[in-house]
Amino acid sequence: MATILIVDDCPDQLRLASHLFRAQTEHVCICTTSVSGALERLRETSVDLVLTDLQLGDRSGLDLIDEMKSSYPGVPVIVMTASGSEEVAVEALQRGAASYLPKRQLKPWLLSEVAGALDRSRSAKALGSLVRTRTACTEQFSLTNDRSVLPALIQKLLADISDFDLCSEHRRMRVGVALEEALLNAIVHGNLEVASDLRGIDDEAYERTIRERARQSPYQNRRVRVTVALDTNRAAIVIRDEGRGFDVTKLPDPTTPENMERAHGRGLLLIRNFFDEVTHNERGNEIRLVLRRDRVQAAVNPPKFQTLSCAMA
C-alpha cells in the first residue's frame, strides 16, 4: 500500500483519478487543487508518489516538479497532460518528471504506470545503500521473449549504475523508465513484430497477440541481446533484437501532439529524454543508450580501483 498525492484543480479529474485507485488498489489517496496545497501535504505526510496536472490555478505543475526535485528527490512525479500541452509535457520530463500520462488514456494506463513507478522508486531507495567497489564492468544478457524477467534485469542494471555513482537516485528512477520502454520495444515490436496500434485501443487484443506470437515460429526462437559497459564516467547499453527491424529514417517525432498520445511515440520520448545519447543501427533492430556521469556525482565521489568483467546468459 502506498500514499498517492493527486494534484488537479479540476474536481472531476480528481474524482476520476482517486476513484480508479480506490476501486482497484489499497493505495491511500490525498487530493489537493494547487501547488501550495501539494507542498503542504508533502511536509505533513509521507508521500510515495505524486500525480499532478500541468495546468494548475495558482502555479504551474512545472513549479511543483522543481520544488520536489530539490526537497523531495526520492518521490516520483507523474504528470497528466491534456491535449495542447504536449510541449509542456516534454519540459516536465526534462525538469525531472518520472513519466507522463495523457488524460485521454488515464483509465487504461494509470494503474500500471503508477505500479511501475512505485516499484522503481522502492528499488532505487534500496540500491542507494549498496557498497560501491567497481571501476569498470562489461555484462551480456540473452533474453527470451518473457516480459516477466524485465523488472529483475532493470533492477540489476540500476544497481550497477548505482555502484558506479553515475547519477542521482532521482535520475536512476528515470533511467529505469527508459530501459523498460526500450526492452519492451525489443521484445514486443522487435522479436514478436506486434504493432503498437492496438495498445490503448484494444488492450485485450494487443496482449492476446503478444501471447500467441510468443508460442509461434519464428518469433518464439528469437532472443534479445543486451550488452552493458560501465565505468566511472558512463554507462553504454546496447539492446538488439532479432526481428526484421525498421527504417530508422522514418522514426516518428515523439514531441508532436499526435505521437505523444500514441504508445510508440510516448516510449521514444521517454527514452530520448532520460538518456544523454540515443542511436539506432542502420537495420533498425538495435538501440544504443548512453548515460554520462552527472557532474555533481563526479565531484562528490572519487574513483575506485577494482575492475571486473562478467557475462550472463
PAZAPA-4460 file (N, C-alpha, C; in steps of 0.05 Angstrom, whole numbers, plus 32768, in hexadecimal, padded with zeros to 4 digits):
% residues 313
    n_x    n_y    n_z   ca_x   ca_y   ca_z    c_x    c_y    c_z   seq   type   mol
   8011   7FE8   8000   8000   8000   8000   8012   8019   8000     1      M     A
   800A   802C   7FF0   801A   8045   7FED   8008   805D   7FF1     2      A     A
   8014   8074   7FF7   8005   808D   7FF9   8009   809D   7FE0     3      T     A
   7FF4   80A3   7FD1   7FF5   80B1   7FB8   7FE9   80CD   7FBC     4      I     A
   7FF8   80E1   7FB4   7FEF   80FD   7FB5   7FE6   8105   7F98     5      L     A
   7FCD   810C   7F95   7FC2   8114   7F7B   7FBD   8132   7F7C     6      I     A
   7FC8   8140   7F67   7FC6   815D   7F66   7FB8   8165   7F4C     7      V     A
   7FA0   8170   7F4E   7F92   8179   7F36   7F7D   818D   7F3F     8      D     A
   7F7A   81A4   7F30   7F66   81B8   7F38   7F4B   81B3   7F2C     9      D     A
   7F48   819C   7F1F   7F2E   8194   7F13   7F22   817E   7F25    10      C     A
   7F0C   8184   7F33   7F00   8170   7F45   7EF9   8155   7F37    11      P     A
   7EF0   8156   7F1F   7EE9   813D   7F10   7F02   812C   7F0C    12      D     A
   7F18   8138   7F05   7F31   8129   7F01   7F3B   811D   7F1C    13      Q     A
   7F38   812C   7F31   7F40   8122   7F4B   7F2F   8109   7F53    14      L     A
   7F15   810B   7F4E   7F04   80F5   7F55   7F0A   80DC   7F44    15      R     A
   7F0F   80E1   7F2A   7F15   80CA   7F18   7F2E   80BC   7F21    16      L     A
   7F44   80CB   7F25   7F5D   80BE   7F2C   7F5B   80B0   7F47    17      A     A
   7F50   80BD   7F5B   7F4E   80B1   7F75   7F3C   8098   7F75    18      S     A
   7F26   8099   7F65   7F14   8082   7F63   7F23   806A   7F57    19      H     A
   7F33   806E   7F43   7F42   8058   7F36   7F54   804A   7F4B    20      L     A
   7F61   805A   7F5C   7F72   804E   7F70   7F61   803F   7F85    21      F     A
   7F4D   804D   7F90   7F3E   8041   7FA6   7F2D   8029   7F9D    22      R     A
   7F25   8028   7F84   7F15   8011   7F7B   7F26   7FF8   7F76    23      A     A
   7F40   7FFC   7F6F   7F50   7FE5   7F66   7F6A   7FE1   7F75    24      Q     A
   7F70   7FF2   7F88   7F88   7FEF   7F98   7F82   7FF5   7FB5    25      T     A
   7F97   7FF1   7FC6   7F94   7FF9   7FE2   7FA4   8012   7FE8    26      E     A
   7FAC   8020   7FD4   7FBC   8039   7FD8   7FAB   804E   7FE6    27      H     A
   7FB8   805F   7FF5   7FAB   8075   8002   7FAE   808E   7FF0    28      V     A
   7F98   809B   7FEA   7F99   80B3   7FD8   7F95   80CC   7FE8    29      C     A
   7FA6   80E0   7FE4   7FA3   80FA   7FEF   7F9F   810E   7FD7    30      I     A
   7F8B   811E   7FD8   7F85   8130   7FC2   7F88   814D   7FC9    31      C     A
   7F92   815C   7FB7   7F94   8179   7FBA   7F92   8186   7F9F    32      T     A
   7F8D   81A1   7F9F   7F88   81AE   7F86   7F9D   81C3   7F7E    33      T     A
   7FB3   81C4   7F8D   7FC7   81D9   7F88   7FE3   81D0   7F8F    34      S     A
   7FF7   81DF   7F85   8013   81D9   7F8B   8018   81DE   7FA9    35      V     A
   800E   81F4   7FB3   8012   81FA   7FCF   8005   81E4   7FE1    36      S     A
   7FEE   81DB   7FD9   7FE1   81C6   7FE8   7FF1   81AC   7FE7    37      G     A
   7FFD   81A6   7FCF   800D   818E   7FCC   8026   818F   7FDE    38      A     A
   8033   81A6   7FDF   804B   81A9   7FEF   8044   81A6   800D    39      L     A
   802D   81B0   8014   8025   81AE   8030   8020   8190   8037    40      E     A
   8013   8181   8025   800E   8165   802A   8028   8155   802B    41      R     A
   803B   815D   801B   8055   814F   801B   8064   8154   8035    42      L     A
   8061   816B   8041   806E   8171   805A   8061   8162   8071    43      R     A
   8047   815D   806F   8038   8151   8084   8037   8133   8083    44      E     A
   8039   8127   806B   8034   810B   8067   804B   80FE   8058    45      T     A
   8050   80E5   805D   8064   80D6   804E   8056   80CC   8034    46      S     A
   805D   80D9   801E   8051   80D3   8004   8063   80C2   7FF3    47      V     A
   8058   80AD   7FE6   8068   809B   7FD6   8069   80A3   7FB8    48      D     A
   8055   80B1   7FAF   8054   80B9   7F92   8041   80D0   7F8F    49      L     A
   8047   80E2   7F7C   8036   80F9   7F76   802C   80F7   7F5A    50      V     A
   8012   80FA   7F56   8005   80FA   7F3C   7FFA   8117   7F39    51      L     A
   8004   8126   7F26   7FFD   8142   7F24   7FF5   814B   7F08    52      T     A
   7FE2   815D   7F07   7FDB   816A   7EEE   7FF1   817F   7EE9    53      D     A
   7FF4   8187   7ED0   8008   819C   7EC9   7FFC   81B8   7ECB    54      L     A
   7FE2   81BA   7EC6   7FD5   81D4   7EC6   7FC6   81D7   7EE1    55      Q     A
   7FD1   81E6   7EF4   7FC5   81EA   7F0E   7FBF   8207   7F12    56      L     A
   7FAD   820D   7F24   7FA4   8228   7F28   7FB8   823C   7F31    57      G     A
   7FC5   8235   7F48   7FD8   8249   7F53   7FF3   8249   7F46    58      D     A
   7FFD   8232   7F40   8018   822F   7F33   8017   8217   7F20    59      R     A
   802C   8215   7F10   802D   81FF   7EFD   8036   81E5   7F0B    60      S     A
   802E   81CF   7EFF   8039   81B5   7F09   8057   81B3   7F06    61      G     A
   8062   81C3   7EF4   8080   81C4   7EF2   808C   81CF   7F0B    62      L     A
   807F   81E2   7F18   8089   81ED   7F31   808A   81D7   7F46    63      D     A
   8076   81C7   7F47   8075   81B1   7F5B   808C   819D   7F56    64      L     A
   8091   8197   7F3D   80A7   8185   7F36   80C2   8191   7F3F    65      I     A
   80C6   81AB   7F3B   80DF   81B8   7F43   80E2   81B7   7F61    66      D     A
   80CC   81BC   7F70   80CD   81BC   7F8D   80D4   81A0   7F97    67      E     A
   80C8   818C   7F8B   80CC   8171   7F95   80E7   8166   7F8E    68      M     A
   80F2   816F   7F77   810D   8165   7F6F   8122   816C   7F84    69      K     A
   811F   8184   7F91   8132   818C   7FA5   812B   8182   7FC1    70      S     A
   8111   8182   7FC8   8108   817B   7FE3   80FF   815E   7FE7    71      S     A
   80F5   8152   7FD2   80EB   8136   7FD3   80F5   8126   7FBB    72      Y     A
   810F   8123   7FB8   811A   8116   7F9F   8112   80F9   7F9D    73      P     A
   810C   80EC   7FB3   8105   80CF   7FB1   80E9   80C9   7FAB    74      G     A
   80D8   80DE   7FA8   80BB   80DA   7FA3   80B6   80DE   7F85    75      V     A
   80AF   80C9   7F76   80AA   80CC   7F59   8091   80DD   7F53    76      P     A
   8092   80EB   7F3D   807C   80FC   7F35   8073   80F3   7F19    77      V     A
   8059   80ED   7F16   804D   80E7   7EFC   803B   80FE   7EF5    78      I     A
   803E   810A   7EDE   802E   8120   7ED6   8017   8117   7EC3    79      V     A
   8000   8124   7EC6   7FE9   811E   7EB5   7FE7   8135   7EA0    80      M     A
   7FE5   812D   7E87   7FE5   8141   7E72   7FCB   8141   7E63    81      T     A
   7FC1   8159   7E5E   7FAA   815D   7E4D   7FB2   8163   7E31    82      A     A
   7FA0   8160   7E1E   7FA6   8166   7E02   7FAE   8184   7E00    83      S     A
   7FC5   8189   7DF3   7FCE   81A4   7DF0   7FE5   81AB   7E03    84      G     A
   7FEB   8199   7E16   8001   819E   7E29   8019   818D   7E24    85      S     A
   801C   8184   7E0C   8032   8171   7E06   804E   817D   7E0A    86      E     A
   8052   8196   7E02   806C   81A2   7E06   8072   81A5   7E24    87      E     A
   805E   81AB   7E34   8063   81AE   7E51   8069   8193   7E5D    88      V     A
   805D   817D   7E52   8063   8162   7E5C   8080   815B   7E57    89      A     A
   808B   8163   7E40   80A7   815E   7E39   80B9   816D   7E4D    90      V     A
   80B2   8186   7E53   80C1   8195   7E66   80C0   8189   7E82    91      E     A
   80A8   817E   7E89   80A5   8171   7EA3   80B8   8159   7EA6    92      A     A
   80BB   8149   7E90   80CD   8132   7E91   80EA   813C   7E94    93      L     A
   80F1   8152   7E86   810C   815C   7E87   8112   8168   7EA3    94      Q     A
   80FE   8172   7EB1   8102   817D   7ECB   8103   8168   7EE1    95      R     A
   80F9   8150   7EDC   80FB   813C   7EF0   80E3   8129   7EF4    96      G     A
   80CD   812D   7EE5   80B7   811B   7EE8   80BF   80FF   7EE0    97      A     A
   80B4   80EB   7EEE   80BB   80CF   7EE9   80AD   80C4   7ED0    98      A     A
   8095   80CF   7ECA   8086   80C6   7EB2   806E   80D9   7EAE    99      S     A
   805F   80D4   7E99   8047   80E4   7E94   8030   80D2   7E8A   100      Y     A
   8018   80DB   7E8F   8000   80CC   7E86   7FED   80DF   7E78   101      L     A
   7FE6   80DA   7E5F   7FD1   80EA   7E52   7FB7   80E6   7E61   102      P     A
   7FA8   80FB   7E67   7F8F   80F8   7E75   7F7B   80E6   7E67   103      K     A
   7F7D   80E6   7E4C   7F6B   80D5   7E3D   7F70   80B7   7E41   104      R     A
   7F89   80B1   7E4B   7F90   8095   7E4F   7F93   808F   7E6D   105      Q     A
   7F87   80A0   7E7E   7F8B   809D   7E9A   7F80   8082   7EA4   106      L     A
   7F68   807A   7E9C   7F5C   8062   7EA6   7F6C   8049   7E9F   107      K     A
   7F74   8044   7E86   7F82   802C   7E80   7F9F   802B   7E89   108      P     A
   7FAC   8043   7E8D   7FC9   8043   7E92   7FD0   804A   7EAF   109      W     A
   7FBE   8057   7EBE   7FC6   8062   7ED8   7FD1   804E   7EEB   110      L     A
   7FC2   8039   7EF1   7FCA   8026   7F06   7FE5   8018   7F00   111      L     A
   7FE8   8010   7EE7   8001   8002   7EE0   8019   8015   7EE1   112      S     A
   8015   802E   7ED8   802A   8042   7ED8   8033   8048   7EF5   113      E     A
   801F   804C   7F06   8025   8052   7F22   8033   803A   7F30   114      V     A
   8029   8022   7F2A   8036   800A   7F36   8053   8008   7F2E   115      A     A
   8059   800D   7F14   8074   800C   7F0B   8086   8022   7F18   116      G     A
   807B   803A   7F1B   808A   804F   7F27   8090   804A   7F44   117      A     A
   807C   803E   7F53   8081   8037   7F6F   8095   8021   7F72   118      L     A
   8095   800D   7F60   80A9   7FF8   7F61   80C5   8003   7F5C   119      D     A
   80C7   8015   7F49   80E2   8020   7F43   80EB   8032   7F5A   120      R     A
   80D9   8040   7F66   80E0   8051   7F7D   80EA   8041   7F94   121      S     A
   80DC   802B   7F9B   80E5   801A   7FB1   8100   800E   7FAB   122      R     A
   8104   8005   7F92   811E   7FF9   7F8B   8134   800D   7F8C   123      S     A
   812F   8025   7F83   8144   803A   7F84   814C   8041   7FA0   124      A     A
   8139   8041   7FB2   8140   8047   7FCE   8150   8031   7FDB   125      K     A
   8149   8018   7FD4   8159   8002   7FDE   8175   8001   7FD3   126      A     A
   8177   8008   7FB9   8192   8008   7FAD   81A4   801E   7FB7   127      L     A
   8198   8033   7FC3   81A9   8049   7FCD   81BC   8041   7FE3   128      G     A
   81B6   802A   7FF0   81C7   8022   8007   81DD   800E   7FFF   129      S     A
   81DE   8007   7FE5   81F2   7FF3   7FDC   820F   7FFD   7FDF   130      L     A
   8221   7FEB   7FE4   823D   7FF3   7FE5   8248   7FF4   7FC8   131      V     A
   8255   800A   7FC2   825E   800E   7FA6   827C   8008   7FA5   132      R     A
   8284   7FF5   7F94   82A0   7FEC   7F93   82AC   7FEB   7F78   133      T     A
   829C   7FEA   7F63   82A7   7FE5   7F48   82AE   7FFE   7F39   134      R     A
   82C1   7FFC   7F27   82C7   8013   7F15   82C0   800D   7EF8   135      T     A
   82BC   7FF3   7EF1   82B4   7FEC   7ED6   82A7   7FD1   7ED6   136      A     A
   8293   7FCD   7EC5   8285   7FB4   7EC4   8278   7FB1   7EA9   137      C     A
   827A   7F99   7E9D   826C   7F93   7E84   825B   7F7A   7E89   138      T     A
   8242   7F7C   7E82   822F   7F66   7E85   821F   7F62   7E6C   139      E     A
   8218   7F48   7E67   8208   7F41   7E50   81F1   7F2F   7E59   140      Q     A
   81D9   7F34   7E4E   81C1   7F25   7E55   81B4   7F1B   7E3B   141      F     A
   81A9   7F03   7E3C   819A   7EF9   7E25   817E   7EF2   7E30   142      S     A
   816A   7F02   7E28   814F   7F00   7E33   813C   7EF2   7E20   143      L     A
   812A   7EE2   7E2B   8114   7ED7   7E1B   80FF   7EEE   7E19   144      T     A
   80E8   7EE7   7E0F   80D3   7EFB   7E0C   80C0   7EFC   7E23   145      N     A
   80C9   7EF2   7E3A   80B9   7EF2   7E53   80BD   7F0D   7E61   146      D     A
   80A8   7F1E   7E60   80AA   7F39   7E6B   80AC   7F39   7E8A   147      R     A
   80A6   7F23   7E97   80A6   7F22   7EB4   80C2   7F24   7EBF   148      S     A
   80D7   7F1F   7EAF   80F2   7F21   7EB9   80FD   7F3E   7EB8   149      V     A
   80EF   7F50   7EAB   80FA   7F6B   7EA7   80FD   7F7B   7EC1   150      L     A
   80EA   7F7A   7ED4   80EF   7F89   7EED   8109   7F81   7EFB   151      P     A
   810F   7F67   7EFB   8128   7F5E   7F08   8141   7F68   7EF9   152      A     A
   8140   7F67   7EDE   8156   7F71   7ECF   815A   7F8F   7ED3   153      L     A
   8144   7F9E   7ED3   8146   7FBB   7ED6   8151   7FC1   7EF2   154      I     A
   8148   7FB3   7F06   8152   7FB7   7F21   8170   7FB2   7F22   155      Q     A
   8179   7F9D   7F14   8196   7F96   7F13   81A5   7FAD   7F06   156      K     A
   819B   7FB7   7EEF   81AA   7FCC   7EE1   81AA   7FE6   7EF2   157      L     A
   8194   7FEC   7EFF   8194   8004   7F10   81A6   8001   7F28   158      L     A
   81A9   7FE8   7F32   81BC   7FE3   7F48   81D9   7FE8   7F3E   159      A     A
   81DF   7FE0   7F25   81FA   7FE6   7F1B   81FE   8004   7F18   160      D     A
   81EB   8012   7F0E   81ED   802F   7F0B   81F1   803C   7F26   161      I     A
   81E3   8032   7F3A   81E6   803C   7F55   8202   8036   7F60   162      S     A
   820C   801E   7F5B   8227   8017   7F64   823C   802A   7F59   163      D     A
   8238   8034   7F41   824C   8045   7F35   8246   8063   7F3A   164      F     A
   8232   8069   7F4A   822C   8085   7F51   8229   8097   7F38   165      D     A
   821C   808C   7F23   821A   809B   7F0B   8206   80B2   7F0C   166      L     A
   81F1   80AE   7F1C   81DD   80C3   7F1D   81CE   80C1   7F38   167      C     A
   81BD   80D4   7F3C   81AD   80D5   7F55   8198   80C0   7F56   168      S     A
   818D   80BB   7F6E   8177   80A8   7F71   815F   80B1   7F60   169      E     A
   815A   80CB   7F5F   8144   80D5   7F4F   8147   80CF   7F31   170      H     A
   815F   80D2   7F27   8163   80CD   7F0B   8163   80AF   7F05   171      R     A
   816C   809F   7F18   816C   8081   7F15   814F   8077   7F10   172      R     A
   813C   8082   7F1E   8120   807A   7F1A   8117   8080   7EFE   173      M     A
   8120   8097   7EF3   8118   809E   7ED8   8126   808C   7EC3   174      R     A
   813F   8085   7EC9   814D   8072   7EB7   813E   8057   7EB7   175      V     A
   8134   804E   7ECE   8124   8036   7ECF   810C   8036   7EBD   176      G     A
   80FE   804D   7EBC   80E7   8051   7EAA   80F0   804C   7E8D   177      V     A
   8105   8059   7E85   810F   8058   7E69   8118   803B   7E62   178      A     A
   8126   802E   7E75   812E   8013   7E70   8117   8000   7E6C   179      L     A
   8102   8003   7E7C   80EA   7FF3   7E79   80DE   7FF7   7E5D   180      E     A
   80DC   800F   7E54   80D0   8015   7E3A   80E1   8008   7E24   181      E     A
   80FC   800B   7E26   810D   8001   7E11   810D   7FE2   7E10   182      A     A
   810D   7FD5   7E27   810C   7FB8   7E27   80F1   7FAD   7E1E   183      L     A
   80DB   7FBA   7E26   80C1   7FB2   7E1C   80BF   7FB5   7DFE   184      L     A
   80CA   7FCB   7DF3   80CA   7FCF   7DD6   80D9   7FB8   7DC8   185      N     A
   80F0   7FB0   7DD3   8100   7F9B   7DC7   80F0   7F81   7DC6   186      A     A
   80E3   7F7A   7DDC   80D4   7F61   7DDD   80BA   7F62   7DCD   187      I     A
   80AA   7F76   7DD3   808F   7F76   7DC7   808F   7F7F   7DAA   188      V     A
   809C   7F96   7DA5   809B   7FA1   7D8A   80B1   7F96   7D78   189      H     A
   80C8   7F8E   7D85   80DE   7F83   7D76   80DB   7F66   7D71   190      G     A
   80DF   7F55   7D85   80DE   7F38   7D82   80C3   7F2D   7D7A   191      N     A
   80AE   7F37   7D87   8093   7F2D   7D83   8084   7F3B   7D6C   192      L     A
   808F   7F52   7D64   8084   7F62   7D4E   8066   7F69   7D52   193      E     A
   8060   7F70   7D6B   8045   7F79   7D71   8044   7F97   7D70   194      V     A
   8033   7FA2   7D5F   8031   7FBF   7D5C   8025   7FCC   7D75   195      A     A
   802B   7FE5   7D7A   8021   7FF3   7D92   8006   7FFF   7D8D   196      S     A
   7FFB   7FFC   7D75   7FE1   800A   7D6F   7FCA   8001   7D81   197      D     A
   7FCA   7FE8   7D8A   7FB4   7FDE   7D9A   7FB6   7FE8   7DB7   198      L     A
   7FCD   7FEF   7DC0   7FD1   7FF6   7DDC   7FC2   800F   7DE3   199      R     A
   7FB2   800E   7DF8   7FA2   8025   7E00   7F87   8026   7DF1   200      G     A
   7F84   8015   7DDC   7F6A   8014   7DCE   7F5C   7FF9   7DD4   201      I     A
   7F6B   7FE4   7DD0   7F61   7FC9   7DD7   7F77   7FBA   7DE5   202      D     A
   7F7B   7FBF   7DFF   7F91   7FB4   7E0E   7F8F   7F95   7E0F   203      D     A
   7F77   7F8B   7E10   7F73   7F6E   7E11   7F7E   7F60   7DF8   204      E     A
   7F77   7F6C   7DE1   7F81   7F61   7DC7   7FA0   7F64   7DC6   205      A     A
   7FAA   7F7A   7DD0   7FC7   7F80   7DD0   7FD5   7F6A   7DE0   206      Y     A
   7FCC   7F65   7DF8   7FD9   7F50   7E09   7FD5   7F34   7DFE   207      E     A
   7FBE   7F2F   7DF2   7FBA   7F15   7DE7   7FCD   7F0F   7DD0   208      R     A
   7FD1   7F24   7DBF   7FE4   7F20   7DA8   8000   7F1B   7DB2   209      T     A
   8008   7F29   7DC8   8023   7F24   7DD3   8026   7F08   7DDD   210      I     A
   8012   7EFE   7DEB   8013   7EE2   7DF6   8014   7ECE   7DDF   211      R     A
   8004   7ED2   7DCA   8004   7EC0   7DB4   801E   7EBF   7DA5   212      E     A
   8029   7ED7   7DA0   8043   7ED8   7D91   8059   7ECB   7DA1   213      R     A
   8058   7ECD   7DBC   806E   7EC2   7DCD   806F   7EA4   7DCB   214      A     A
   8059   7E97   7DC0   8058   7E7A   7DBE   805B   7E71   7DA0   215      R     A
   805E   7E83   7D8E   805F   7E7D   7D72   807B   7E80   7D66   216      Q     A
   8081   7E71   7D51   809A   7E75   7D42   8095   7E8A   7D2D   217      S     A
   80A9   7E9A   7D26   80C4   7E9A   7D30   80C8   7EAB   7D49   218      P     A
   80B3   7EB7   7D53   80B5   7ECB   7D69   80C0   7EBE   7D83   219      Y     A
   80B7   7EA6   7D8A   80BD   7E9B   7DA4   80DB   7E95   7DA7   220      Q     A
   80E9   7E92   7D92   8106   7E8B   7D93   8118   7EA3   7D94   221      N     A
   810D   7EBB   7D90   811D   7ED3   7D90   8125   7EDC   7DAC   222      R     A
   813C   7EE9   7DAE   8147   7EF2   7DC7   814D   7F10   7DC6   223      R     A
   814D   7F1C   7DDD   8156   7F38   7DE0   8172   7F37   7DEE   224      V     A
   8185   7F43   7DE1   81A1   7F44   7DEB   81A5   7F5F   7DF8   225      R     A
   81AE   7F5F   7E10   81B3   7F78   7E1F   81D0   7F78   7E27   226      V     A
   81DF   7F8C   7E1F   81FB   7F90   7E26   81FD   7FAA   7E36   227      T     A
   820A   7FA8   7E4D   820D   7FBF   7E5F   822B   7FC3   7E65   228      V     A
   8234   7FDB   7E60   8250   7FE3   7E66   824F   7FFB   7E79   229      A     A
   825A   7FF8   7E91   825A   800D   7EA4   8276   8013   7EAE   230      L     A
   827A   802D   7EB3   8293   8035   7EC0   828C   804E   7ED1   231      D     A
   829F   805B   7EDC   829A   8071   7EEE   8290   808A   7EE0   232      T     A
   828F   808A   7EC5   8286   80A2   7EB6   826C   809E   7EA8   233      N     A
   8264   8085   7EA2   824B   8082   7E92   8242   8065   7E93   234      R     A
   8229   8061   7E8A   821E   8047   7E85   8215   8046   7E68   235      A     A
   821C   8032   7E59   8214   802E   7E3D   8205   8014   7E3C   236      A     A
   81EB   8015   7E34   81DA   7FFE   7E34   81D0   7FF9   7E17   237      I     A
   81D6   7FE2   7E0C   81CD   7FDB   7DF1   81B9   7FC5   7DF3   238      V     A
   81A1   7FCA   7DE7   818B   7FB7   7DE7   8185   7FAF   7DCA   239      I     A
   8189   7F96   7DC4   8186   7F8D   7DA8   8172   7F76   7DA6   240      R     A
   815E   7F79   7D95   814B   7F63   7D91   8151   7F54   7D77   241      D     A
   8143   7F3E   7D72   8147   7F2E   7D5A   8130   7F30   7D47   242      E     A
   8121   7F46   7D49   810B   7F4B   7D36   8114   7F56   7D1C   243      G     A
   8101   7F5E   7D0B   8107   7F68   7CF1   8112   7F85   7CF1   244      R     A
   810F   7F93   7D08   8118   7FAE   7D09   8104   7FC1   7CFC   245      G     A
   810C   7FDA   7CF9   80FB   7FEF   7CEC   810D   8004   7CE0   246      F     A
   8101   8015   7CD0   810F   802B   7CC3   8112   8042   7CD8   247      D     A
   812B   8045   7CE2   8130   8059   7CF7   812C   8075   7CED   248      V     A
   812D   8079   7CD3   8129   8094   7CC8   810C   809D   7CCA   249      T     A
   80FA   8089   7CD0   80DE   808F   7CD2   80D4   808F   7CEE   250      K     A
   80E6   8091   7D02   80DE   8092   7D1D   80CC   80AA   7D22   251      L     A
   80B5   80A7   7D30   80A3   80BE   7D34   80AF   80D2   7D48   252      P     A
   80A8   80EB   7D45   80B0   80FF   7D58   809F   80FC   7D71   253      D     A
   80AA   80F3   7D88   809A   80ED   7D9F   808F   8106   7DAD   254      P     A
   8098   811E   7DA5   808F   8136   7DB3   8077   8142   7DA6   255      T     A
   806E   8138   7D8F   8057   8143   7D82   803E   8139   7D91   256      T     A
   8029   8149   7D91   8010   8142   7DA0   8005   8127   7D99   257      P     A
   8005   8121   7D7F   7FF8   8107   7D76   8008   80EF   7D80   258      E     A
   8023   80F2   7D83   8033   80DC   7D8C   8036   80D9   7DAA   259      N     A
   8033   80EF   7DB9   8036   80EE   7DD6   8020   80DD   7DE3   260      M     A
   8009   80DB   7DD6   7FF4   80CB   7DE2   7FF3   80AE   7DD7   261      E     A
   8007   80A8   7DC6   800A   808C   7DBC   801E   807E   7DCD   262      R     A
   801A   8064   7DD1   802C   8055   7DE2   8049   8056   7DD7   263      A     A
   804C   8053   7DBD   8067   8052   7DB1   8075   806D   7DB4   264      H     A
   8066   8083   7DAE   8072   809D   7DB1   8079   80A4   7DCD   265      G     A
   8068   809C   7DE0   806D   80A1   7DFC   8087   8093   7E06   266      R     A
   808A   8079   7DFE   80A2   806B   7E06   80BC   8078   7DFC   267      G     A
   80BC   8080   7DE3   80D3   808C   7DD7   80D9   80A7   7DE4   268      L     A
   80C5   80B6   7DEB   80C9   80CF   7DF9   80D6   80CB   7E14   269      L     A
   80CD   80B8   7E23   80D9   80B2   7E3D   80F6   80AA   7E3A   270      L     A
   80FC   8098   7E27   8117   808F   7E23   812A   80A6   7E1C   271      I     A
   8121   80B7   7E0A   8132   80CD   7E01   8137   80E2   7E17   272      R     A
   8123   80E6   7E28   8126   80FA   7E3E   8137   80EF   7E55   273      N     A
   8137   80D5   7E5A   8144   80CB   7E71   8160   80C0   7E6D   274      F     A
   8169   80BE   7E54   8185   80B7   7E4E   8192   80CF   7E3F   275      F     A
   81AD   80D0   7E42   81BC   80E6   7E36   81C0   80E2   7E18   276      D     A
   81C0   80C9   7E10   81C5   80C3   7DF3   81B5   80AB   7DEB   277      E     A
   81A6   80AC   7DD6   8195   8096   7DCC   819A   8093   7DAE   278      V     A
   81A3   807C   7DA5   81A8   8077   7D89   819D   805B   7D81   279      T     A
   8196   8058   7D68   818E   803F   7D5D   81A2   8036   7D47   280      H     A
   81A4   801B   7D43   81B4   8012   7D2D   81A4   8015   7D13   281      N     A
   81B1   8011   7CFD   81A4   8015   7CE3   818C   8003   7CDE   282      E     A
   818E   7FEA   7CE7   8178   7FD7   7CE3   8160   7FDE   7CF4   283      R     A
   8164   7FEB   7D0B   814E   7FF3   7D1C   8147   7FDE   7D31   284      G     A
   8158   7FCA   7D36   8152   7FB6   7D4A   8165   7FB8   7D62   285      N     A
   8173   7FCF   7D64   8185   7FD3   7D7B   8184   7FF0   7D83   286      E     A
   8182   7FF5   7D9E   8183   8010   7DA9   819A   8011   7DBD   287      I     A
   81A8   8027   7DBC   81BF   802C   7DCE   81B9   8044   7DDF   288      R     A
   81BA   803F   7DFA   81B3   8054   7E0D   81CC   805B   7E1E   289      L     A
   81D1   8074   7E20   81E9   807D   7E2F   81E0   8090   7E45   290      V     A
   81E9   8089   7E5E   81E4   809A   7E75   8200   80A4   7E7F   291      L     A
   8203   80BE   7E7E   821D   80CA   7E87   821C   80D2   7EA4   292      R     A
   8232   80D1   7EB1   8234   80D6   7ECE   822B   80F3   7ED4   293      R     A
   821A   80F6   7EE8   8212   8111   7EF1   822A   811F   7EFC   294      D     A
   822C   813A   7EF7   8242   8149   7F01   8242   814A   7F20   295      R     A
   822B   814B   7F2C   822A   814B   7F49   8235   8131   7F55   296      V     A
   822D   811B   7F48   8237   8101   7F52   8256   80FF   7F4F   297      Q     A
   8260   810A   7F38   827D   8108   7F33   828C   8118   7F48   298      A     A
   8281   812F   7F51   828F   8140   7F64   828E   8134   7F80   299      A     A
   8278   8125   7F87   8275   811B   7FA2   8284   8101   7FA7   300      V     A
   8285   80EF   7F92   8290   80D4   7F96   82AA   80D0   7F87   301      N     A
   82BF   80C9   7F94   82D9   80C4   7F87   82D9   80A9   7F79   302      P     A
   82EC   80A5   7F66   82ED   808B   7F57   82F3   8074   7F6A   303      P     A
   82EB   805C   7F62   82F2   8043   7F70   8308   8035   7F61   304      K     A
   8310   801D   7F6B   8327   8010   7F5F   8324   7FF2   7F5A   305      F     A
   830C   7FEA   7F52   8307   7FCD   7F4D   82F9   7FCB   7F32   306      Q     A
   8302   7FB8   7F22   82F6   7FB3   7F08   82EB   7F97   7F06   307      T     A
   82D2   7F93   7EFD   82C6   7F79   7EFB   82BA   7F77   7EDF   308      L     A
   82B9   7F5E   7ED5   82AB   7F59   7EBC   829C   7F3F   7EBF   309      S     A
   8283   7F3F   7EB5   8272   7F27   7EB8   825F   7F25   7EA1   310      C     A
   8255   7F0D   7E9B   8242   7F08   7E86   822C   7EF6   7E91   311      A     A
   8213   7EFC   7E8A   81FC   7EED   7E93   81EA   7EE6   7E7B   312      M     A
   81DE   7ECF   7E7C   81CC   7EC7   7E66   81B4   7EB8   7E73   313      A     A
***
